Amino acid sequence: MDHLHAVRLFIRVVDLGSFSKAAADLGIGQPSATKVVAQLESQLGSRLLHRSTHGVTPTEIGLLYYEKCKLISHHFEEAQSVAALMQSQIQGVLRISTSVAFGRRVMVPLVMRFMRSNPKVQIELTFDDRYVDLVAQGIDVAVRMGRLSDSTLGARFLGINPWVVVGSPKYLVERGIPKRPADLARHDALVYSTVQGDARWLFTGADGRLHPTPVRGLLRSNNLSALLSAASADMGIAALPWYVAYESVQSGAVVPILSEWSLPSQEIHAVYPSPRRVPVKVSHFIDWLQGQIGESWWSDYK
């Protein structure tokens, strides 16, 4: 027996003084209504209603039970209204997770922009280069680069994260400018130890052919900002996402090289714990985020 349905039915029977009227009001048959209330009385071990040819009235116990049920029904409807309101308005706490470099350079200015136009939303922004379990950590939405491996998550495509190869002007004057990927054999590479094949950079030429290129160097790091700093300090050549390198390219601290070849780009996705019943605050944020990741988006976040 659905207890909430039984309580609602009992309330309507008392309010209307009739099984048939209560049944019609709730869209069920009178026999079903009579059976539900009888089951309720049986479970409680008390008669709740006096039945006569003139109608139905509550017993003494039934009247006390009716008053408590009215309170329960009121609180339940109030809770439903709160849930509906929260689901229709952009408010509450939004927990966002992203990687350290992308978070610091891109998500921070984006989140501040979002908060200005959504003042009722509280943001908790966490940075972590390790895989984050969204459910275990209570994360509403994460921005991730590369191939998605967890098919149980909800996901929305945001854009493409392109990479660029850079070196400082001083380094390139001293060591020469590589004209093709094979020339990197004579250079010090600053190796990002997480993607791009580690010590083998996979270039694609204008003709679409792949050029797997071994690289070597004295510095490896899983931190992109560290590699950019090393490249700016004349220590070698780095492969970096454009959003990391852009500001330094604009200032002249580093310059792009091997522009006729490209490194694999990464897809950017917003992921969330489940594709079902996505909270409005999450779907609204992702919709907004998609509008911010356009062509050459990395040039907007300096």
N, C-alpha and C positions, 0 to 999 in steps of 0.2 A: 504494500500500500504506500502510495506517495503521501507522506504525512503533511507536507505543505498544502497539497491539493485538498486533502481531507479537512484541514483546518480552515481553508478558505471556503469550502463548501459548507461546513458547519456554521461559520459566521453568516453566510448568506441565508441559510435556512432560518436562523434565529432572527436576522434582520427582516426577512420577508414573511416569516411565520408560515412557511409552506415549502414542502419538498419540491412540488411541481414548479413553483415560481423560481426557486433557487436553481433547480436543474436547468430550466429554460434560460436563466440569466447566465449560466456558465456554459451553455451549449452542450449539455449531456442529457441522457434520458433519465426520467424519474426513477425507474428501478435501480439504475446505477447509483444515483444519489442516495437512495435509501440504503443500499448495500454498503456504501462507503461509510456512512454515519454509523450503521450498525457495527461495522468492523472497528470503528474508532471507539465505540462504547465497550465493545468486547475487550479490546486491548487495554483500555483504562480500567475496566472492571466496574464501571459505574454507568447508570442511566443518565444521559445528558438531556433528553427531550421527553416531554409529555406529548403523546400523540392522541388526537381526538378527531372527531368528524368536523370540529370547528377550526382545526388548524394545529399548529405545533408551537409549543412554548417550552422554554428551558426549565429544567429542574433547578433546585438550589445549587447543586454541584455544577450543573450545566451552565448556570449564569456566571459563576466564578470562573469556570473554564473559558467561557465566551469572552469575559473581560481580559483575561490573560492572552487569549488568542488574538484579540483585537490589537493588543500591544505588539505581539510578535509580528502580525501582519503589517502593522504600521512601520516597524523597524526594518522589516524585510524590504518593503517598498522604498523606504528611504535609502537603504543600502543600494538597491537597484538604481535609484536615481543618481546617487553619487557615482556609481560605476559608469553609468551612461554619460554623465557630465564629464568625467575624467577621460572617457573615450572620445568625446566630441571636441574637447578643448586641448590646446597645446600647452600643457602644464605638467608640473611634477619634475622628478629627477630623471635625467637622461645620462646613462653611464656609457661612455665611449672609450674604446681601446684602439690604439694604433702603434706603429713602430716608433722608435725614438726619433730618428731623423725626419721622417715624414710628419710625425706629430709636432715636433718643434718648429719646423720650417713652414708647414702647410696647414695642419689642423688647428694650431693655436690661432692664427689670424681668421681662419674660417669660423671657428667656434665663437670667437668674440663677435664676428659679424652676425652670426645666427642669433646670439643672445640679445643683441640690440633690437632685433625685430621680433623676438619672442621672449619678452621680459618675465613671463611666468615659468619659464623652463630653467631648472637648476642643472648645471653640467658638472659631471665628474669625469675628468679626462685623464686617462692613464696611458703611460708609454711603456712598451715592453717589446723587445725584439724576439722574445721567445713566443712559442705557440701558447695562446690563452684559451682555456676552456670557458666559453661564454656562459654556460649554465652554472658551472661551479663557482665562477667569479662574479656572477650577477651582472654581466655586461649586457646592455641593451643592443648595442651595435658596434662592430669593429670594422676598421678599414684595413684591408689586406691586399698585398701585392702578390702576383704570380698565380699559379694554378691552385684551384680550390680542391681540397682532398676530402672534406667532410660533406657528404651529400645530404646529411640530415638537416643542415642549416638552411635558413632562407638566405638568398643572395641576390644582389642587384648590381649589374655592371655599371661602373662609374666612368671609366676611361682607360687610357693607355699611359703607361709610365715609360718613356723613352730614355735611352742611355747615350752618353757622349764620352769620348776619349779626350783627355786634356793633359796639358803639361804647362809649366811656367815658361814665360819668354826666355828667361836666363838659362834654364835647363836646355831648352830647345836650341838656343844659340850655341851652347857648349857641346851638346851631344848630337845635334842635327835633328831635322824634322822628318819623322817617318813618312814615307810616301805610300807604303802599302803594308798590310799586316805583317808580312814576313820580316820587315825592317825592325820590328819590336824585339827581335832576337838580340839586337845590339844595345838594348835599352834596359833601364831599371824600371820594372813594373811595380806599382803599388797595388797589391792584390786584396780585393774584397773577398773574404773567406766564406761568404754565405751564398752568393749566386754568381751568375755569368761563368759557370764552369770552373770556379776557383782559379787554378793556374793555367787554364786553357780558355782563351777568349774566342767566342764563336762569331766571326764576322760574316756578313752577307754583302756581296758586291753588287754593283749596279745591274749586273747581268743575272742576279738571283742565285749565283753559285755560293756555296758555303766555304768559308776559309777558317777552319779550326786552327788557332794560333797559340802555341805554347808561349808562356811568358814567365819571367823569373825576376826576382828582386829581393831586397833585404827586409822589406816591410810588408807584413800581412795583418789585416785587422777586420773584425766584424763590424766596425764602426765607420760609417761613410764620412762623417765629419773629420775623423782622424786622417783618412786618406786624402781628403781635400786639403787639409792643413799641410800634409806632407808634400802634396803636389805644388801648393803655393810656395812652399819653402825650398823649391828647386831639387826635391829628392827623387823625382821620377815621374812616370806617366801613370795616370789613374783612369779607370773606367768608372763613371759615376752616373747616377740618374740626373737628368737635366735639372730637376727641382733642387738638387744639392749644389750643382755646379753653376747654375745660372747667374747668381749674383757675382760670383768671382770672375766669370767670363765677362760680365758687363763692366766690371772694374778693371779688367786687364790683368788680374792676378794670375789667371790661367787662360789658355787659348785652346779652342777645339782643334783637333787634328784628325786625320784619316776620315774626313767628312764624306768621302765617296763610298765608305763602307759603313755598315750599321751593325750594332749589337742587338741581340734579342730584346724586344720590348716586353714589359710585364703588363698584364691586365690588372686593373684596380677594381676591387669589389667592396661593396658594403655588405657585411654578413651579419645575421641576427639569429637568435637561438632557434626559431621555428618559423617556417613559412606560413603557418596557420595563426589566425587571430593576432595579427601584428598590431601592437598598440599604435594609436594615432600619432603620438609624439615621435615614435620611431619611423613610421612611414613618411610623416611630414618632413622629418630631418633628412631622410634619404632622398626624397623628391627634391628638396632644396639643394642637397649636396650635388645631385646630378646636374643641376643647372650651373654649378660652379666649376665643374671639370670639363672645360671646353677645349678647343684647339689651342695649343701653346699655353695651357693652363699654368704651367710651372713659372711663367714669366710674371704671374700676378702675385706671387708670394715670395717676397724678398726678405 
